[in-house]
């Protein structure tokens, strides 16, 4: 369920960022700050109690290497459609 929410949220963030009019004076940092604050709040409300309970019960805790790997997979999934679109458009012109 977390992956579905993550994918939906990523798409929503891109759509919102795309449709913000250019004439609105908004700092570049504002949107990431807003969605990061929302993500932290949702984590603390819905996931943190369960995670703390599982860790207390002795469930294996993974290191930063796994976090970095999952982040890279997420970045690839996010960037892949854009890369494929650009490649398609370049090869279509040839």
One Martini backbone bead per residue (centre of mass of N, CA, C, O) as a GRO file, in nm:
protein
   94
    1UNK     BB    1   0.055   0.064  -0.018
    2UNK     BB    2   0.293   0.263  -0.011
    3UNK     BB    3   0.357   0.263  -0.315
    4UNK     BB    4   0.090   0.376  -0.414
    5UNK     BB    5   0.107   0.641  -0.259
    6UNK     BB    6   0.378   0.734  -0.375
    7UNK     BB    7   0.300   0.740  -0.674
    8UNK     BB    8   0.059   0.930  -0.646
    9UNK     BB    9   0.212   1.166  -0.512
   10UNK     BB   10   0.415   1.213  -0.739
   11UNK     BB   11   0.210   1.281  -0.956
   12UNK     BB   12   0.074   1.514  -0.802
   13UNK     BB   13   0.324   1.694  -0.779
   14UNK     BB   14   0.373   1.730  -1.082
   15UNK     BB   15   0.097   1.851  -1.150
   16UNK     BB   16   0.106   2.091  -0.961
   17UNK     BB   17   0.372   2.213  -1.069
   18UNK     BB   18   0.269   2.251  -1.363
   19UNK     BB   19  -0.004   2.434  -1.275
   20UNK     BB   20   0.165   2.659  -1.182
   21UNK     BB   21   0.181   2.967  -1.229
   22UNK     BB   22   0.434   3.190  -1.329
   23UNK     BB   23   0.302   3.463  -1.193
   24UNK     BB   24   0.365   3.328  -0.927
   25UNK     BB   25   0.529   3.416  -0.638
   26UNK     BB   26   0.749   3.138  -0.584
   27UNK     BB   27   0.948   2.960  -0.421
   28UNK     BB   28   1.125   2.673  -0.494
   29UNK     BB   29   1.108   2.554  -0.187
   30UNK     BB   30   0.804   2.530  -0.110
   31UNK     BB   31   0.701   2.257  -0.219
   32UNK     BB   32   0.903   2.065  -0.071
   33UNK     BB   33   0.826   2.160   0.212
   34UNK     BB   34   0.530   2.077   0.204
   35UNK     BB   35   0.559   1.769   0.128
   36UNK     BB   36   0.748   1.701   0.364
   37UNK     BB   37   0.558   1.778   0.596
   38UNK     BB   38   0.336   1.581   0.518
   39UNK     BB   39   0.505   1.320   0.531
   40UNK     BB   40   0.590   1.341   0.829
   41UNK     BB   41   0.307   1.349   0.948
   42UNK     BB   42   0.208   1.076   0.832
   43UNK     BB   43   0.425   0.903   0.957
   44UNK     BB   44   0.373   0.972   1.259
   45UNK     BB   45   0.072   0.875   1.253
   46UNK     BB   46   0.089   0.578   1.089
   47UNK     BB   47   0.399   0.442   1.129
   48UNK     BB   48   0.566   0.486   1.392
   49UNK     BB   49   0.423   0.298   1.598
   50UNK     BB   50   0.474   0.034   1.438
   51UNK     BB   51   0.781   0.053   1.421
   52UNK     BB   52   0.842   0.065   1.724
   53UNK     BB   53   0.710  -0.206   1.788
   54UNK     BB   54   0.885  -0.387   1.602
   55UNK     BB   55   1.160  -0.313   1.722
   56UNK     BB   56   1.089  -0.409   2.013
   57UNK     BB   57   1.040  -0.714   1.895
   58UNK     BB   58   1.305  -0.762   1.685
   59UNK     BB   59   1.315  -0.649   1.420
   60UNK     BB   60   1.479  -0.594   1.150
   61UNK     BB   61   1.728  -0.351   1.082
   62UNK     BB   62   1.811  -0.140   0.834
   63UNK     BB   63   2.024   0.031   0.649
   64UNK     BB   64   2.128   0.286   0.438
   65UNK     BB   65   2.164   0.115   0.184
   66UNK     BB   66   1.862   0.053   0.142
   67UNK     BB   67   1.764   0.342   0.122
   68UNK     BB   68   1.930   0.417  -0.125
   69UNK     BB   69   1.821   0.198  -0.314
   70UNK     BB   70   1.521   0.281  -0.302
   71UNK     BB   71   1.569   0.569  -0.401
   72UNK     BB   72   1.683   0.490  -0.678
   73UNK     BB   73   1.439   0.338  -0.777
   74UNK     BB   74   1.245   0.578  -0.756
   75UNK     BB   75   1.403   0.762  -0.952
   76UNK     BB   76   1.384   0.577  -1.196
   77UNK     BB   77   1.075   0.561  -1.209
   78UNK     BB   78   1.043   0.868  -1.247
   79UNK     BB   79   1.251   0.910  -1.503
   80UNK     BB   80   1.184   0.702  -1.727
   81UNK     BB   81   0.952   0.835  -1.887
   82UNK     BB   82   1.119   1.083  -1.978
   83UNK     BB   83   1.346   0.933  -2.121
   84UNK     BB   84   1.167   0.780  -2.323
   85UNK     BB   85   1.042   1.029  -2.454
   86UNK     BB   86   1.300   1.159  -2.557
   87UNK     BB   87   1.396   0.919  -2.723
   88UNK     BB   88   1.152   0.904  -2.907
   89UNK     BB   89   1.176   1.195  -3.024
   90UNK     BB   90   1.460   1.164  -3.143
   91UNK     BB   91   1.406   0.902  -3.325
   92UNK     BB   92   1.167   1.024  -3.488
   93UNK     BB   93   1.345   1.249  -3.643
   94UNK     BB   94   1.539   1.036  -3.807
   0.00000   0.00000   0.00000
